[in-house]
Amino acid sequence: MDMVSLSETKDREYAKNLLDTAVKEFNKKNYSMCKSLLSEAMPSFKNNNDGANTSICLAIEGFIEYTDDKKNYEEALSLIEDAKYLALYTQDHEAKTFVEYVLGILYKTEKSFDLAKLHFTNAKNLAFKGDKLNLLDKITEYLESIQAASNGLLSNKRDPLVALVKIGQSVSAETNIDQLIRVIAEETKEAIQADRCTVFLFDKEHNELWSKVALGIENSEIRFPADKGLAGHCVKTGETINIKDAYNDSRFNPEIDFKTGYKTKTILCMPIKNLQQKIIGAFQVLNKIEGYFTDEDEDLLVAIGSSAGIALENAQLFKTQQKMLEEQKIVFESFIETLAASIDARDKITAGHSSRVRMYSSLIAKAMNMSDNDVSIIEKAATLHDIGKIGIRDAVLQKEGRLTEEEYKHIQSHVEITHDILQKIHMSDDFKKIAEIACSHHEKFDGTGYYRHNNGKEIPLGGRILAVSDVFDAITSKRHYRDKMPIEKVIGILLKDSGTHFDGDVVDIFMQLRCDSIIKVFLTENHLELKEEDGKFLSKYTIRDLYNTMKLEPETLDNTQQNLISLFNTYYYGQFVEDTAND
């Protein structure tokens, strides 16, 4: 997502509030109000490339179009499918839950109870992991009503075509391999009218079969050698096994029954193949509810296996890709930390500065309600903002006294060097933003900064945030040639230069930060710990509260105000170390 200005952030918050209200009205079936709220919220989501919230809007729009005219069923379903694609693309939990919920309502209205139950069940499983939209009660209510309708209208015998559609839709929406195994097993069991079903996957590297879920027993991983058991035989030979009397078949091992107390009667076991017809696992279905597993059951399991095999392989590939991305992220984070550490190694005077600037910048960005991705970009830019100092001469970088005009110009060049270094690293679009933000932390809001002399909104928002964090840390950090500046004077500088050196909106946000959060950053320098009771007290007050209290005449302060100033300064100056040592 592109970096956003503070006004755009507020606009996005307003749009999200409109959408939250629209969802509530949707649940009340007040569709006209819903439509009005969406028309106001949607432009903001589209302008900000907010795929997750756009997905929720599209799902609602699709259903409302359907209610307006039942003949628009295909168009409505198409809109909701677009919403589903966006939810999956953004991997947003809230959006995925809501789309499944809307599909459930749509199919229930169409009296397609099997499909409705499938989507409501998917939504319920997602909601259990986090229900920000408060849908769980409504989902449960719909499922109960479907069960009642099913009891009255449907026989126990399932239509194979409905079963295939259900499983096909279910597996296409799931990328989590463990959840996918569970869904396939559960839907296969119901489709074939069996008591239990287990889906085993072939782990070629370890020559093992494994499953995360064994329905009816326990939700724990099963692993065994790939040449053992009926499932192993299917994987090894590619044969289908249909046993009508398990205890009279020499291939059946009754030991598991003896351990669990379960009585296996009939067994249908079949290999699962991928698109290239390579065996990647096996179905093991137990105990047909009525009679034996038939040729029709075998045909249905072959059809199920066709879509299940592709979905399972895709999910495994997705899991592998996710693992690779996580590993790349770890390497990238390590790379950034190493670059920052290289500056600390050269400039002992400001060691830890980049880390603290990162923490302050992160606090400000989060207080602006930025997305996780934008916060991450700003954090990385803060970590790397002084990397250009690697090109500054030691005699200048480590000089303790006042710099000459020539030396000052030389040290100013570190921001341009930062940009030159970072832009040579071939990374994503996000990394390009990191480079732009990192090299703009010495720009001033009035255009008198360096090195580009940008002003106002020409400076990236991340750069404006870094400017506040950088100056705040510089004058609140102790050096061997000077002490920390009194906190009242530090805050006074930020306020005085608000609108000239600094973006006034960013300074306002900084002033709203809680005292305990700022103290926690200070403590990374002196390695103290914030006492729990002190943290609770300081968390009640903002930096603005602290500053306003410090501006009062000392004799007018009450005990609470005196405690706020005293406690903050105790941690700020690290006097707690001396107090503890004297105890």
Buried (B, 14 or more C-beta within 10 A) or exposed (E): BEBBBBEBBBBBEEBBEBBBBBBBBBBEEBBEBBBBBBEEBBEBBBBBEBBBBBBBBBBBBBBBBBBEEEEBBEEBBBBBBBBBBBBBEBEBBBBBBBBBBBBBBBBBBBEBBBBBBBBBBBBBBBBEEEBEBEBBEBBEEBBEBBEEBBEEEBEEEBEBEBBBBBBBBBBBBBBEBBBBBBBBBBBBBBBBBBBBBBBBBBBEEEEBBBBBBBBBEEEEEBEBEBEEBBBBBBBBEEEBBBBBEBEEEEEBEEEBBEEEEBEBBBBBBBBBBBEEEEBBBBBBBBBBEEEEBEEEBBEBBBBBBBBBBBBBBBBBEBBEEEEEEEEEEEEBEEEBBEBBBEBBEBBEBBBEBBBBBBBBBBBBBBBBBBBEEBBBBBBBBBBBBBBBBBBBEEEBBEBEEEEEEEBEEBBBBBBBBBBBBBBEEEEEEBBBBBBBBBBBBBBBBEBEBBBBEBBEEEBBBBBBBBBBBBBBBBBBBEEEEEEBBBBBEBBBBBBEBBEEBBBBBBBBBBBBBBBBBBBBBBBEBBEBEBEEEBBEBBBEBBBBBBBBBBEEEEEEBEEEBEBBBEBBBBBBBBBBEEEEEEE
